[in-house]
């Protein structure tokens, strides 16, 4: 008798596992950020004090500048100079980031 109940339980669990939820979640497409949006996000983090120390994002500065240069040469030049200043003296990130954001 116990074997019959155990077998029935295993079959029921297998059927439940195969059924699943039956609903699909809606697809969400994520649009990639432009170079200027990425730069502003990084600078906002510095300006707000969310990021206190420059980290690995500094390696993407040149890539961001190159991407911005494709659409806006003037802003790319401002970013290039500003990112260079941040790299040379990363002690006062907040103030420099705010000033750079105002120029953009």
C-alpha positions as CSV (number, residue, x, y, z in Angstrom):
1,X,0.0,0.0,0.0
2,X,2.8,2.4,0.9
3,X,4.5,1.6,-2.3
4,X,1.4,2.5,-4.3
5,X,1.0,5.9,-2.5
6,X,4.7,6.6,-3.0
7,X,4.5,5.8,-6.7
8,X,1.4,7.9,-7.1
9,X,3.1,10.8,-5.3
10,X,6.1,10.6,-7.6
11,X,3.9,10.6,-10.7
12,X,2.0,13.6,-9.4
13,X,5.1,15.5,-8.7
14,X,6.5,14.7,-12.1
15,X,3.3,16.0,-13.8
16,X,3.4,19.2,-11.7
17,X,7.0,19.8,-12.7
18,X,6.3,19.3,-16.4
19,X,3.3,21.7,-16.3
20,X,5.2,24.7,-14.9
21,X,3.5,28.0,-14.5
22,X,2.1,28.2,-18.0
23,X,2.5,32.0,-18.4
24,X,5.3,33.8,-20.1
25,X,6.7,37.0,-18.8
26,X,6.6,40.0,-21.1
27,X,9.8,40.8,-23.0
28,X,11.5,43.9,-22.0
29,X,14.0,45.4,-24.4
30,X,16.8,47.4,-23.0
31,X,18.1,50.3,-25.0
32,X,21.9,50.9,-24.7
33,X,22.9,54.2,-23.2
34,X,24.6,56.7,-25.4
35,X,28.2,57.8,-24.6
36,X,26.9,61.1,-23.2
37,X,24.4,59.4,-21.0
38,X,27.1,57.1,-19.7
39,X,29.4,60.0,-19.0
40,X,26.6,61.9,-17.2
41,X,25.8,58.9,-15.0
42,X,29.4,58.4,-14.0
43,X,29.8,62.2,-13.2
44,X,26.5,62.2,-11.3
45,X,27.8,59.4,-9.1
46,X,30.9,61.3,-8.4
47,X,29.1,64.6,-7.8
48,X,26.5,63.0,-5.4
49,X,29.2,61.2,-3.5
50,X,27.8,57.8,-4.4
51,X,31.3,56.9,-5.7
52,X,34.0,58.3,-3.5
53,X,37.0,56.7,-5.2
54,X,37.7,56.4,-8.9
55,X,37.5,52.7,-9.9
56,X,37.4,50.6,-13.0
57,X,35.1,53.0,-14.7
58,X,38.1,55.2,-15.4
59,X,39.2,52.6,-18.0
60,X,36.1,53.4,-20.1
61,X,36.7,57.2,-20.2
62,X,38.5,57.1,-23.6
63,X,35.8,54.8,-25.1
64,X,33.1,57.1,-23.9
65,X,34.8,60.2,-25.3
66,X,35.2,58.4,-28.7
67,X,31.6,57.5,-28.7
68,X,30.5,61.1,-27.9
69,X,32.9,62.4,-30.6
70,X,30.8,60.7,-33.2
71,X,27.8,62.9,-32.4
72,X,29.2,66.0,-30.7
73,X,32.8,67.1,-31.2
74,X,32.6,70.0,-28.7
75,X,31.2,67.9,-25.8
76,X,33.7,65.2,-26.5
77,X,36.5,67.7,-26.2
78,X,35.1,69.0,-22.9
79,X,34.7,65.4,-21.6
80,X,38.2,64.5,-22.7
81,X,39.7,67.4,-20.8
82,X,37.4,66.9,-17.8
83,X,38.1,63.1,-17.5
84,X,41.9,63.9,-17.8
85,X,41.6,66.3,-14.9
86,X,39.7,63.7,-12.8
87,X,42.4,61.1,-13.5
88,X,45.3,63.4,-12.7
89,X,43.9,64.5,-9.3
90,X,41.2,62.1,-8.1
91,X,41.0,63.6,-4.6
92,X,38.2,66.1,-5.2
93,X,36.0,64.1,-7.5
94,X,32.7,65.7,-6.3
95,X,33.6,69.3,-7.1
96,X,35.2,68.6,-10.4
97,X,32.4,66.3,-11.5
98,X,29.8,69.0,-10.7
99,X,31.7,71.6,-12.7
100,X,32.1,69.2,-15.7
101,X,28.3,68.4,-15.6
102,X,27.5,72.1,-15.8
103,X,29.6,72.4,-18.9
104,X,27.7,69.6,-20.6
